[in-house]
């Protein structure tokens, strides 16, 4: 049974829970193989109650916060009492609480007094998990079966011993087995470190007080969130935005609509006005939809409200089945982050109307990215080339927009040029902020980022995308501010030097000397630039 800690001990325990998650994150990024994890920090770690509720997170990638408990609940529901000390479970099923298939989630049970008293978990984006396209993810997949290996909440480690068949299956189906398996081992190490620290906490304070501290963290967050919601204006607000297309050139824009209102201390985020699911990889599984809503709302709650199950209990998301934000199996969704980013932007736009003192102009959600495969001439081995760029942040009262950031639910660190050129067979000929790309305003929007990548391998092929290339849907200005400059993709021919524009999303095959050019959008401006 749990015991209620006194206020002083409760603060000590709450801090310990956060530090456990943060230490797990340190273990993971120091142990991982792939630059997307160890340099760009595309992962998260967390601590959970025995029933799967989130207690503390490490907060690297907001898109992954708040959704791990959905996947853990699927693990618990499937395995029930068949859980042992030393076990670890793996899942990435988008229709069982997952995100997209490259995001592998690993969970480890924590035992005390012969029973599960907590869980630790890690979610990390893997450079490749098989499938139709290099790097797995693409806006142009048309069904889930094209998106690589699917792990439906299965056992990865049994009583401390690897389940060899799972590792063999992974190695036989991915393009870079050493990186994928190495990153998977880093996730297991992270979970084990978290379990060790929770065990030490139980030894120090006793099981009852630790369990009571976990309950108190969730209850306090729920009460704090409810109180803030009750202080907000009692009116509904709406906002909408559009994706450029469904991922294929020439297709129509995709509507995203959100209606928000507070009801009895709970914020309702109603997405019923958004588009139906689309025949491409740009749909969003329901767990990711919740994560986007949690993040956007938390931006308006203040820094003292932690991200755990207490926050989730006061936010209700409405997304009809078969819609863009709640597709039905086996709809594709490997590029779901493009719609997640736009959804976050729309919710923040609505909340800016509700709470104008905290308003912010639109930030870039262009997400310039690529994954190409090539034989590295330095090693003769297959290499997966990957990068994710940022752009401009939206301006707000009293502050210009941030330059060169990956905002909202993404939050990836920019890959250092030196690391990129060390890891991949290309030269980054240009890496710069785009002067003048931020929207005009009393407070100007942040500048976007441009990078030019010249290929050193004989050839490379794979997928790329840049959202917000359509100027109609660029980062919005606010209160008289101007919009940010749209994103852009282009290719410079290595023989002629001629540059041609590329569609916003597509499959690409390039040759030695060709240069891929990606530009992130600038942020929206705030306020009339002519105002005194």
C-alpha positions in Angstrom: 0.0 0.0 0.0 1.1 3.6 -0.7 1.8 6.1 2.0 1.3 9.9 1.6 4.7 11.6 2.0 4.9 14.9 3.9 5.4 18.0 1.7 9.2 18.1 2.1 9.6 14.4 1.2 7.2 14.8 -1.6 9.4 17.5 -3.2 12.4 15.3 -2.8 10.7 12.4 -4.4 9.3 14.5 -7.3 12.8 15.8 -8.0 14.2 12.2 -7.8 11.6 11.0 -10.4 12.6 13.7 -12.8 16.3 13.1 -12.3 15.8 9.4 -12.9 14.3 10.1 -16.3 17.1 12.6 -17.1 19.8 10.1 -16.1 18.2 7.5 -18.4 18.5 10.0 -21.2 22.2 10.6 -20.5 22.8 6.8 -20.7 20.9 6.6 -23.9 22.6 9.3 -25.9 26.0 8.3 -24.6 25.4 4.7 -25.6 23.6 5.1 -29.0 25.2 4.6 -32.4 23.2 6.8 -34.8 23.6 10.6 -35.1 19.9 11.0 -35.1 19.9 9.9 -31.5 23.3 10.9 -30.1 23.6 14.2 -31.9 20.0 15.2 -32.8 18.5 13.8 -29.6 15.5 12.2 -31.3 14.5 10.2 -28.3 12.8 10.3 -24.8 13.0 8.4 -21.6 10.4 8.1 -18.8 9.2 6.6 -15.6 5.8 5.1 -15.2 3.5 3.8 -12.5 2.6 0.1 -12.4 -0.6 0.7 -14.3 1.3 2.6 -17.1 0.5 6.2 -16.1 3.4 8.6 -16.9 5.2 9.9 -13.8 8.3 11.7 -15.2 9.9 12.3 -18.6 13.2 13.5 -19.9 11.7 15.9 -22.4 13.9 15.7 -25.5 11.2 15.4 -28.2 7.7 16.8 -27.2 6.0 14.7 -29.9 7.0 11.6 -27.9 5.9 13.0 -24.5 2.5 12.0 -23.3 2.1 9.1 -25.7 4.4 6.5 -24.2 1.8 5.6 -21.6 -0.5 4.5 -24.5 2.1 2.0 -25.7 2.9 0.8 -22.2 -0.8 0.2 -21.5 -0.9 -2.0 -24.6 2.1 -4.0 -23.2 0.4 -4.4 -19.9 -2.9 -5.4 -21.4 -1.2 -8.0 -23.6 1.2 -9.6 -21.1 -0.7 -9.1 -17.8 0.9 -11.2 -15.1 3.4 -12.8 -17.4 6.1 -10.3 -16.5 9.3 -11.1 -14.8 12.4 -9.3 -13.3 14.9 -8.7 -16.1 12.2 -8.6 -18.9 12.0 -5.9 -21.6 9.3 -5.4 -24.2 9.4 -3.7 -27.5 6.6 -2.1 -29.5 6.3 0.4 -32.4 2.8 -0.5 -33.6 1.0 2.8 -34.5 -2.3 1.2 -33.8 -1.3 0.0 -30.3 -0.2 3.3 -28.8 2.7 3.9 -31.1 3.8 6.8 -33.3 5.4 5.8 -36.6 7.3 2.6 -37.1 10.8 4.0 -36.8 10.0 5.1 -33.2 10.8 1.9 -31.2 9.6 1.9 -27.6 11.2 -0.3 -25.0 9.8 -0.9 -21.5 11.2 -2.6 -18.5 9.3 -3.6 -15.3 10.5 -2.6 -11.9 9.9 -5.2 -9.1 9.7 -4.8 -5.3 8.2 -7.2 -2.8 7.6 -9.7 -5.6 5.4 -7.5 -7.8 5.6 -4.8 -10.5 5.7 -1.4 -8.8 6.8 0.8 -11.7 8.1 0.7 -15.3 10.8 2.5 -17.1 10.6 3.3 -20.8 12.5 4.6 -23.8 11.4 5.8 -27.2 13.9 6.4 -29.9 13.8 7.2 -33.6 15.8 4.5 -35.5 17.5 5.4 -38.7 15.9 2.5 -40.6 13.5 -0.2 -39.7 13.0 -1.7 -43.1 10.2 -1.1 -45.5 9.8 0.4 -49.0 12.0 3.4 -48.7 15.5 4.0 -47.2 15.0 5.3 -43.7 11.5 3.8 -43.6 9.6 7.0 -43.3 8.0 8.8 -46.3 5.0 10.9 -47.1 4.4 8.7 -50.1 3.7 5.4 -48.4 0.1 4.2 -49.0 -0.3 1.5 -46.3 1.3 0.5 -43.0 2.8 -2.6 -44.5 5.2 -0.4 -46.6 6.6 1.1 -43.4 8.9 -1.5 -42.1 8.9 -4.0 -39.2 6.0 -3.9 -36.8 6.5 -5.0 -33.2 3.1 -5.6 -31.6 4.2 -5.2 -27.9 6.4 -8.3 -27.8 9.1 -9.6 -25.4 12.6 -8.4 -26.3 14.5 -9.6 -23.2 13.3 -12.6 -21.2 14.5 -12.7 -17.5 17.7 -10.9 -18.5 18.4 -12.9 -21.7 17.9 -11.5 -25.2 15.2 -13.1 -27.3 17.6 -14.1 -30.1 14.9 -14.5 -32.7 13.8 -10.9 -32.4 17.4 -9.7 -32.9 17.9 -12.0 -35.9 14.6 -10.7 -37.4 15.7 -7.1 -37.0 19.2 -7.7 -38.5 17.7 -9.4 -41.5 15.3 -6.7 -42.4 16.9 -3.3 -41.8 19.4 -1.4 -44.0 21.9 -0.7 -41.2 21.7 -3.6 -38.7 24.7 -2.5 -36.6 23.2 0.9 -36.0 19.7 -0.3 -35.3 20.7 -3.1 -32.9 23.3 -0.8 -31.2 20.6 1.9 -30.6 18.2 -0.8 -29.4 20.8 -1.9 -26.8 21.2 1.7 -25.7 17.5 1.8 -25.0 17.7 -1.3 -22.9 20.6 0.1 -21.0 18.7 3.3 -20.4 15.7 1.4 -19.0 17.9 -0.8 -16.8 19.5 2.3 -15.3 16.1 3.8 -14.5 15.0 0.6 -12.9 18.2 0.5 -10.8 17.6 4.1 -9.6 14.0 3.4 -8.7 15.1 0.3 -6.7 17.6 2.5 -4.8 14.8 5.0 -4.1 12.7 2.2 -2.6 15.5 1.0 -0.4 16.1 4.6 0.9 12.5 5.7 1.6 10.5 2.5 1.5 8.1 1.2 -1.1 4.9 2.8 0.4 6.3 6.3 0.4 7.7 6.0 -3.1 4.3 4.8 -4.4 2.6 7.5 -2.5 5.0 10.0 -4.1 4.1 8.8 -7.5 0.4 9.2 -6.9 1.0 12.7 -5.4 2.9 13.9 -8.4 0.0 13.0 -10.7 -2.6 14.4 -8.4 -0.8 17.7 -7.9 -0.4 18.1 -11.7 -4.0 17.4 -12.3 -5.2 19.9 -9.6 -2.8 22.6 -10.9 -3.9 22.1 -14.5 -7.6 22.1 -13.6 -7.2 25.3 -11.6 -5.5 27.0 -14.5 -8.1 25.9 -16.9 -10.9 27.2 -14.6 -9.1 30.6 -14.7 -9.3 30.8 -18.5 -12.0 32.7 -20.3 -15.2 30.7 -20.7 -15.6 30.8 -24.5 -14.8 28.6 -27.4 -12.0 29.4 -29.8 -11.3 27.9 -33.2 -8.4 28.0 -35.7 -7.4 26.1 -38.8 -4.4 25.6 -41.0 -3.5 23.4 -44.1 -0.9 21.0 -45.2 0.4 21.8 -48.6 -0.8 18.5 -50.0 -1.1 14.8 -49.1 2.5 14.1 -50.0 2.1 13.8 -53.8 2.6 16.7 -56.2 -0.6 18.1 -57.5 -2.8 16.9 -54.7 -5.1 19.2 -52.8 -4.3 20.9 -49.5 -5.4 19.1 -46.3 -7.5 21.0 -43.7 -6.7 20.9 -40.0 -9.3 22.5 -37.7 -9.4 22.7 -33.9 -12.1 24.0 -31.6 -11.2 24.4 -28.0 -13.3 25.1 -24.9 -13.0 24.5 -21.2 -15.7 22.3 -19.6 -15.7 21.5 -15.9 -12.0 22.1 -15.5 -11.1 20.0 -18.5 -9.9 21.5 -21.8 -11.6 19.9 -24.8 -9.6 19.8 -28.1 -12.1 19.0 -30.8 -10.6 18.1 -34.2 -13.9 16.9 -35.8 -13.6 19.7 -38.4 -10.3 18.3 -39.8 -9.9 16.3 -43.0 -10.6 12.6 -43.3 -7.6 10.3 -43.4 -5.6 10.6 -46.6 -4.1 7.9 -48.9 -0.5 8.7 -48.0 1.9 8.6 -45.0 0.8 11.9 -43.5 -1.9 10.6 -41.2 -1.5 10.7 -37.4 -2.1 7.9 -35.0 -4.3 8.8 -32.1 -1.5 8.6 -29.5 0.5 11.2 -31.5 -2.6 13.4 -31.7 -2.9 13.4 -27.9 0.8 14.3 -27.6 0.4 17.3 -29.9 -2.5 18.6 -27.9 -0.7 18.1 -24.6 2.4 20.0 -25.8 0.4 22.9 -27.2 -1.6 23.3 -24.1 1.4 23.0 -21.8 2.9 26.0 -23.6 0.2 28.1 -22.0 0.3 26.6 -18.5 3.7 27.9 -17.3 6.9 26.1 -16.5 5.8 24.8 -13.2 3.3 22.3 -14.6 5.2 19.0 -15.3 4.3 16.6 -18.1 2.7 13.5 -16.6 -0.6 11.6 -16.5 -2.1 14.4 -14.4 -1.9 16.8 -17.3 -3.3 14.2 -19.6 -6.3 13.6 -17.4 -7.4 17.3 -17.8 -7.2 17.4 -21.6 -9.8 15.6 -23.7 -9.1 15.1 -27.4 -11.9 14.5 -29.8 -10.8 13.0 -33.2 -13.4 10.9 -35.2 -12.3 7.5 -36.3 -11.2 7.5 -39.9 -10.0 11.1 -39.7 -6.6 12.5 -40.4 -5.9 12.4 -36.6 -7.4 9.0 -35.9 -6.9 6.8 -39.0 -8.0 3.2 -39.2 -5.7 0.3 -39.6 -3.8 -0.3 -41.9 -3.6 3.4 -43.1 -0.1 4.7 -43.7 1.4 7.2 -41.3 5.2 7.2 -41.4 5.4 11.0 -42.1 2.9 11.7 -39.4 5.2 14.4 -37.9 4.3 16.8 -40.7 0.7 16.9 -39.7 1.5 16.7 -35.9 3.6 19.9 -36.3 0.8 21.7 -38.2 -1.8 20.5 -35.6 0.3 21.9 -32.8 0.6 25.2 -34.7 -3.2 25.4 -35.1 -3.9 24.7 -31.4 -1.4 27.3 -30.4 -3.1 29.8 -32.8 -6.4 29.1 -31.1 -5.0 29.5 -27.6 -3.3 32.7 -28.7 -6.8 34.1 -29.4 -8.0 32.9 -26.0 -5.0 34.2 -24.1 -3.7 37.1 -26.1 -1.2 38.1 -23.4 0.6 34.8 -24.2 0.0 35.0 -28.0 2.7 34.0 -30.5 2.9 34.2 -34.3 3.2 31.1 -36.4 6.5 29.2 -36.2 7.9 27.2 -39.1 6.6 23.6 -39.5 8.3 23.0 -42.8 10.5 20.2 -41.4 13.1 20.1 -44.2 14.4 16.5 -44.0 15.8 13.7 -46.1 17.0 10.1 -45.8 19.1 8.9 -48.7 21.1 5.6 -49.2 24.4 5.5 -50.9 27.6 3.4 -50.9 30.2 5.4 -49.0 33.3 5.5 -51.2 35.5 5.8 -48.1 34.4 2.4 -46.8 32.6 0.6 -49.6 29.6 0.1 -47.2 26.0 1.2 -47.5 25.4 4.5 -45.7 22.1 6.1 -44.8 22.4 9.9 -45.1 20.0 11.9 -42.9 19.4 15.4 -41.7 16.6 17.5 -40.2 16.7 21.2 -40.4 14.9 23.9 -38.4 13.6 27.3 -39.3 12.2 30.5 -37.8 10.2 30.7 -34.6 7.2 33.0 -34.3 7.5 36.4 -32.8 5.5 37.4 -29.7 4.8 40.5 -27.6 8.2 42.0 -26.7 10.3 39.4 -28.4 11.4 38.7 -32.0 11.2 35.1 -33.2 14.0 32.7 -32.5 16.3 31.9 -35.4 17.1 28.4 -36.7 15.0 26.3 -34.4 13.1 23.1 -34.7 10.0 24.2 -32.8 6.9 22.7 -31.2 6.8 18.9 -31.0 10.0 18.2 -32.9 12.8 20.0 -31.0 15.7 18.1 -32.7 19.1 19.5 -32.2 20.8 20.6 -35.4 23.4 18.1 -36.7 26.8 19.7 -36.6 28.4 20.0 -40.1 31.6 18.3 -38.9 29.7 15.3 -37.7 27.5 15.1 -40.8 30.6 15.1 -43.1 32.4 12.6 -40.9 29.4 10.2 -40.9 28.1 10.6 -44.5 29.5 10.9 -48.0 28.6 14.4 -48.7 30.0 17.9 -48.3 27.8 20.6 -46.6 28.7 23.5 -48.9 26.4 26.0 -47.2 24.8 26.1 -43.7 23.4 29.4 -42.8 20.5 31.5 -41.5 18.4 32.9 -44.4 18.5 36.7 -44.0 15.1 38.3 -44.3 13.1 35.1 -44.1 11.3 36.1 -40.9 8.0 37.8 -41.3 8.0 41.6 -40.9 6.6 43.1 -37.7 7.2 45.3 -34.7 8.9 42.1 -33.6 10.3 40.2 -36.6 9.9 36.5 -37.1 12.9 34.2 -36.7 15.1 33.3 -39.7 15.0 29.9 -41.5 18.0 27.7 -42.1 19.5 26.7 -45.5 21.8 23.8 -46.2 23.4 22.7 -49.4 24.6 19.0 -49.6 27.0 18.0 -52.4 27.1 14.2 -52.9 30.5 12.5 -52.9 29.2 8.9 -53.5 28.5 7.7 -57.1 24.8 7.9 -56.6 22.2 8.1 -53.8 18.4 7.6 -53.7 15.7 8.1 -51.1 13.0 10.4 -49.8 13.0 14.1 -48.9 10.3 16.6 -47.8 9.7 20.2 -47.1 6.3 21.3 -45.8 5.1 24.9 -46.1 6.4 25.4 -49.6 3.0 26.8 -50.6 3.1 30.6 -49.7 -0.6 30.4 -48.7 0.2 28.1 -45.8 3.5 29.6 -44.5 4.0 30.7 -40.9 1.3 33.2 -40.1 1.9 36.7 -38.8 0.0 38.0 -35.8 -1.6 41.3 -34.9 -0.4 43.0 -38.1 2.8 41.0 -38.5 3.8 39.5 -41.8 4.1 35.8 -42.7 7.4 34.0 -42.8 9.1 33.1 -46.1 8.0 29.6 -47.3 10.3 26.6 -47.3 12.0 25.4 -50.4 13.7 22.4 -52.0 16.0 22.4 -55.1 18.6 20.4 -56.9 21.8 21.7 -58.5 23.2 19.6 -61.3 26.8 18.6 -60.7 27.7 18.8 -64.4 25.9 21.9 -65.6 25.5 23.8 -62.4 21.9 24.5 -63.3 19.5 24.6 -60.4 15.9 23.4 -60.6 13.1 23.6 -58.0 11.8 20.3 -56.5 8.3 19.5 -55.4 7.8 19.8 -51.6 7.9 16.0 -51.1 9.2 13.2 -53.2 11.6 10.4 -54.2 15.0 11.5 -55.3 17.9 9.9 -57.2 21.1 12.0 -57.5 24.6 11.5 -58.8 28.1 12.4 -57.7 28.5 16.2 -57.6 24.8 16.9 -57.5 23.7 19.3 -54.6 20.5 19.0 -52.7 19.3 22.4 -51.3 16.8 22.6 -48.4 15.4 25.7 -46.8 13.3 25.9 -43.7 10.6 28.6 -43.5 11.0 31.8 -41.5 8.8 32.6 -38.5 5.8 34.9 -38.5 6.1 38.5 -37.4 4.2 40.1 -34.5 2.6 43.5 -34.6 2.4 46.2 -37.2 5.9 47.0 -38.4 4.9 50.6 -39.0 3.4 51.1 -35.5 5.3 53.5 -33.3 
